[in-house]
């Protein structure tokens, strides 16, 4: 979407963005050998998406095309669509109009997915295009939203999470939009998640004034989800729009002061854009995420700034099928014990590595548009005494316990060899039902300090 600011005789254009969803990954095919194979980490081939800026030329061509279709001159068309009262260079009042058009974008990726495609998706492994700095710090927060009472950053596994006025109304409104889109596609509804990862991230973007899947601490969605107690698999959509009085599918969205109605209108515009105007921006990654048949929950985050009219919407979709009966981690030992309601059978465990997260500036955050699972470092197979499967060139570990039958799960293994491969950082465990991370039932991040 594009916000058109009319006033003081100057028209300016501001991109209202959707972010590329994350990237799914498939490790190298396992081999069978009579010897145990454990080597240094496998460095996956990288494929990074590139984002282009908004094309003013394309935008103007769109206006001209619309004017021609209506048999009007460009001046007459603009006069008809700009709300009455908007200034044309005289006086000191300012009106803002949002135009339903996504930023242009180019990409070298064949698809934009992270646990957002169906379980049959298979993609090349990809790493993120993040830029980090050990000395950077975020900018001061923008004008107070009033309801944001403090820094939402993580302190260990705890984060301060604020909710805006009319939160339940706004969340139920957004959930209804999502489920209507899913019903139209013949899919079942998703339920609201009890994991507050969506709201924590929406608070963070409003508080610090950035727009990204990453956050000022350098955390990715699956890291935040794990820190807040998530035990499923997560895939994130993020959208930014403005409070508006216009219908979601309008060619022009008139920006208005934030109220319950105008906030809902902005949320509807963001959901509509993800569903119907996502191809040029993000190869329909947001739409695929919303319409993923395996998703059964969503953690919603909604924040807004009355001072600027900006709104942020976070949709953390979950594949939540595991009910664990005990904590998963004890030092380097992992235990996955409980039950699964997934119709698909667990096939393997893949582990991906991210360097230790570092602080990111607002400028760095605003220039990161997607996220991947990290670098494939290895995996875990069932116990084996001979003719064992292994990942060529990667760490191949074997569980001490692997009992998966019916709905019960009891898997235990050590992370020691995996930790030794790359040292301190974040190791995310993908419990998958297929070859790709897109089939994960679990995305659990282990923060390893080296001790």
Secondary structure by P-SEA (a helix, b strand, c coil): cbbbbbcccbbbbbbbcccccbbbbbccbbbbccbbbbccccccbbbbbbbbcccaaaaaaaaaaaaaaacccaaaaaaaccccccccccccbbbbbbccccccccccccccccccccccccccbbbbbbbbbccccccccccccccccccccccccbbbbbbccaaaaaaaaaaaaaaaaaaaacbbbbcccccaaaaaaaaaaaacccccccccccccaaaaaaaacccbbbbbbbbbbccccccccccbbbbccccaaaaaaaaaaaaaaacccccccccaaaaaaaacccccccbbbbbbbccccbbbbbbbccccccccccccccccccccbbbbcccccccbbbbbbbccbbbbcaaaaaacccccccccccccccccccccccccccbbbbbccccccccbbbbbbbaaaaaaaccccbbbbbbcccccccccccbbbbbbccc
